[in-house]
Amino acid sequence: MNRAYRLRRRPDGDLAEGDLELVSEELPELAEGQALVRTELLSLDPTNRIWMSDIKGYMPPVPIGAVMRGLGIGEVVESRREDMPVGAKVSGFLGWQEYCLADDARLEAPLSVLPEPLPAPLPAFLGALGHTGITAYIGIDLAGLQEGETIVISAACGAVGSVAGQIARERGARVVGIAGGPEKCAHAVEALGYDACVDHRADDWREQLDAATPDGVDVDFENVGGEIMDHVLMRLNIGSRIALCGMIADYNAYGSTHHPVGLRNVGQLIMQRATMIGFLVLDHADRFEEAITHLATMLGEGKLVYDETLVEGGIAAAPDAYAQLFTGTNVGKLLLRVAE
Ligand SMILES: NC(=O)c1ccc[n+]([C@@H]2O[C@H](COP(=O)([O-])OP(=O)(O)OC[C@H]3O[C@@H](n4cnc5c(N)ncnc54)[C@H](OP(=O)(O)O)[C@@H]3O)[C@@H](O)[C@H]2O)c1
């Protein structure tokens, strides 16, 4: 039997009970060219909320009734495919389910077989050495961050932000984070090497950000949007760049009756002749190898600290675990252990 979350209804605001249904379904007999993958780790990502909505997105919405889309890593447990022997570890869109039928004709994208032996622990391939680490690498590069510049990174202790901060430090920039709560801010400075970190939950966070960026902001690595980005816009220097990576503050409004927080200070792009670059990691597949090599080298040299919030509890725990992204309880890459 396979237990899977199927999308029953598009969320209106936060993900609510009844939007997803956990169903038990019989597994099919394998046909030639198919393999069965048991999900071990499920990656929970802010973009899951975008996929649940039917806004004009970068991938088609998850159809109502379909298994919720999600990235993961699993092990091949049965196989009628030569390229996927039993015991191989694979990654890709396994979905929010215990077992994925690896059939290239049916999946949105083929799964990739991970190298043997693995050069780092498995969870790293969904985080620092996976899509979120690569996103950080590409975003910093697109922004053209230079030595001596000041960069601000929101969601500074998250999967993308924490890696972006360390790449920025490696480039010799002044690195200022924004994170939720004093513990996260202390972690950003003490463990991740940020020069300063502003607690966006403090009443005076705007003043804190002004004080932490005395020479203004040359690069904004934007993960959040909303009020936070709005204030960063007011700190931009002439010729500054914004790597627009994500806007999580607005995602729960997507396709819903709730209004997005939105932005008021976009006019600063004109005043400061700033450039805003929206980017998607998926578009940069030709640079994945370069990015992973860079990140793996940093890791090997002890220059990359990576955190994980690994939730136990099996597939049933997926919606509760996912909610951590929006309450900010995760530190580093949020993962769910679906099976050992
Ligand atoms: N463009 C791409 O290709 C690409 C790829 C991957 C991810 N992304 C984007 O990158 C961003 C970070 O993703 P991630 O996977 O690394 O997630 P993450 O940062 O590990 O987790 C999300 C964090 O966002 C913060 N947050 C959530 N709601 C917020 C709000 N209303 N106001 C302020 N902060 C809020 C919380 O941190 P605090 O508690 O510290 O506030 C939370 O821990 C997301 O916007 C995501 O969509 C883009």
Ligand as a Chemical Component Dictionary entry (heavy atoms), coordinates in Angstrom:
data_LIG
# 
_chem_comp.id                   LIG 
_chem_comp.type                 NON-POLYMER 
_chem_comp.pdbx_formal_charge   0 
_chem_comp.three_letter_code    LIG 
# 
loop_
_chem_comp_atom.comp_id 
_chem_comp_atom.atom_id 
_chem_comp_atom.alt_atom_id 
_chem_comp_atom.type_symbol 
_chem_comp_atom.charge 
_chem_comp_atom.model_Cartn_x 
_chem_comp_atom.model_Cartn_y 
_chem_comp_atom.model_Cartn_z 
_chem_comp_atom.pdbx_ordinal 
LIG N1  N1  N 0  13.833 31.480 -7.269 1  
LIG C1  C1  C 0  14.080 30.209 -7.001 2  
LIG O1  O1  O 0  14.500 29.435 -7.870 3  
LIG C2  C2  C 0  13.886 29.711 -5.597 4  
LIG C3  C3  C 0  14.328 28.440 -5.202 5  
LIG C4  C4  C 0  14.169 28.044 -3.869 6  
LIG C5  C5  C 0  13.534 28.911 -2.967 7  
LIG N2  N2  N 1  13.098 30.123 -3.407 8  
LIG C6  C6  C 0  12.487 31.083 -2.486 9  
LIG O2  O2  O 0  13.442 31.416 -1.501 10 
LIG C7  C7  C 0  12.771 31.773 -0.291 11 
LIG C8  C8  C 0  13.353 30.946 0.841  12 
LIG O3  O3  O 0  13.070 29.576 0.598  13 
LIG P1  P1  P 0  13.666 28.436 1.554  14 
LIG O4  O4  O 0  13.323 27.146 0.937  15 
LIG O5  O5  O -1 15.070 28.762 1.846  16 
LIG O6  O6  O 0  12.780 28.621 2.859  17 
LIG P2  P2  P 0  13.338 28.957 4.311  18 
LIG O7  O7  O 0  13.984 30.292 4.253  19 
LIG O8  O8  O 0  14.108 27.803 4.810  20 
LIG O9  O9  O 0  11.972 29.024 5.145  21 
LIG C9  C9  C 0  11.120 30.098 5.004  22 
LIG C10 C10 C 0  11.460 31.227 6.006  23 
LIG O10 O10 O 0  10.820 32.415 5.567  24 
LIG C11 C11 C 0  10.587 33.257 6.664  25 
LIG N3  N3  N 0  9.222  33.772 6.593  26 
LIG C12 C12 C 0  8.085  33.064 6.346  27 
LIG N4  N4  N 0  7.005  33.872 6.297  28 
LIG C13 C13 C 0  7.482  35.129 6.535  29 
LIG C14 C14 C 0  6.884  36.398 6.624  30 
LIG N5  N5  N 0  5.550  36.575 6.445  31 
LIG N6  N6  N 0  7.669  37.477 6.883  32 
LIG C15 C15 C 0  9.003  37.302 7.059  33 
LIG N7  N7  N 0  9.633  36.135 6.987  34 
LIG C16 C16 C 0  8.889  35.057 6.724  35 
LIG C17 C17 C 0  10.823 32.424 7.940  36 
LIG O11 O11 O 0  12.079 32.795 8.464  37 
LIG P3  P3  P 0  12.219 33.862 9.675  38 
LIG O12 O12 O 0  11.604 33.210 10.869 39 
LIG O13 O13 O 0  13.656 34.049 9.808  40 
LIG O14 O14 O 0  11.477 35.050 9.276  41 
LIG C18 C18 C 0  10.908 31.006 7.405  42 
LIG O15 O15 O 0  11.739 30.194 8.199  43 
LIG C19 C19 C 0  11.284 31.519 -0.529 44 
LIG O16 O16 O 0  10.671 32.746 -0.873 45 
LIG C20 C20 C 0  11.277 30.572 -1.720 46 
LIG O17 O17 O 0  10.092 30.640 -2.460 47 
LIG C21 C21 C 0  13.259 30.523 -4.691 48 
# 
loop_
_chem_comp_bond.comp_id 
_chem_comp_bond.atom_id_1 
_chem_comp_bond.atom_id_2 
_chem_comp_bond.value_order 
_chem_comp_bond.pdbx_ordinal 
LIG N1  C1  SING 1  
LIG C1  O1  DOUB 2  
LIG C1  C2  SING 3  
LIG C2  C3  SING 4  
LIG C2  C21 DOUB 5  
LIG C3  C4  DOUB 6  
LIG C4  C5  SING 7  
LIG C5  N2  DOUB 8  
LIG N2  C6  SING 9  
LIG N2  C21 SING 10 
LIG C6  O2  SING 11 
LIG C6  C20 SING 12 
LIG O2  C7  SING 13 
LIG C7  C8  SING 14 
LIG C7  C19 SING 15 
LIG C8  O3  SING 16 
LIG O3  P1  SING 17 
LIG P1  O4  DOUB 18 
LIG P1  O5  SING 19 
LIG P1  O6  SING 20 
LIG O6  P2  SING 21 
LIG P2  O7  DOUB 22 
LIG P2  O8  SING 23 
LIG P2  O9  SING 24 
LIG O9  C9  SING 25 
LIG C9  C10 SING 26 
LIG C10 O10 SING 27 
LIG C10 C18 SING 28 
LIG O10 C11 SING 29 
LIG C11 N3  SING 30 
LIG C11 C17 SING 31 
LIG N3  C12 SING 32 
LIG N3  C16 SING 33 
LIG C12 N4  DOUB 34 
LIG N4  C13 SING 35 
LIG C13 C14 SING 36 
LIG C13 C16 DOUB 37 
LIG C14 N5  SING 38 
LIG C14 N6  DOUB 39 
LIG N6  C15 SING 40 
LIG C15 N7  DOUB 41 
LIG N7  C16 SING 42 
LIG C17 O11 SING 43 
LIG C17 C18 SING 44 
LIG O11 P3  SING 45 
LIG P3  O12 DOUB 46 
LIG P3  O13 SING 47 
LIG P3  O14 SING 48 
LIG C18 O15 SING 49 
LIG C19 O16 SING 50 
LIG C19 C20 SING 51 
LIG C20 O17 SING 52 
# 
